[in-house]
């Protein structure tokens, strides 16, 4: 995935969510009644990519991609992520080859992809199942909009289903249970190369399009947690064991000279993490999703919530260690 610094357009929302960008002198959480001042949050992000089984018809994938990018304005009216669709970004993946149906559309638009999967796209056209994520995440919300929109235009239907996220979508795709799926760009590469999350190479899929960036969001209800370093000794949700979120959390901690042993880790989904924060069972949670995401929005409705910034030096360390991350600023007011 190409590295670049991205700025997400601010969403006008009435909820009071703020970020912690510097060292706090407070020793306790801000009162729920206090409305914290909104500031930018500096973090990192990975790409949110749609992939397809290699045996999905090239015509079906061409239709899927063309309907989305030719009608981005209409899609944006249904989900804000539509406003981030870009042909340049969509065609920028280099770690995994593109599905021939997608490559054909991008070529017509003057965009040459890095590689096209040989032998893919030869299956018969038919209805498709689209693996997304949990029902409080951006994958499911945006994926449902895309599936419904394309189904209304095409001569086949796409059904968005909830799932365990990136790793589960790749495994379900390998098993033939889904034909399309959302994945993090880093998890996609791990699968294709048989690394980290995957013991063996899973190569029976190809890229449809990179759609938007999803941010590593460190969420807390305690204003005293103003830096990643402040997580030391705290109870922190770092995603399900073996998930993409888990490895994102490990990477961020490592950039700060910390490991899983320096915190009290718990392994929860987005929705469970939000519930645990609300109930005071954990101090912070790593949530990797396109901002704004429902899990945090719902949490912010019940009281003051903070996003923890990464400082530039440690961000640079992380970027140097991994090709999958890009520096990203979540603007004040996004939540």
PyMOL commands that set and color helices and strands:
alter all, ss='L'
color gray80, all
select helices_A, chain A and resi 58-70+72-78+80-84+87-90+100-108+138-151+166-175+185-193+228-231+244-255+260-262+270-278+294-300+312-321
alter helices_A, ss='H'
color red, helices_A
select strands_A, chain A and resi 6-8+17-20+41-53+128-131+158-161+180-184+205-220+235-237+264-266+284-289+305-308+326-330
alter strands_A, ss='S'
color yellow, strands_A
deselect
rebuild
show_as cartoon
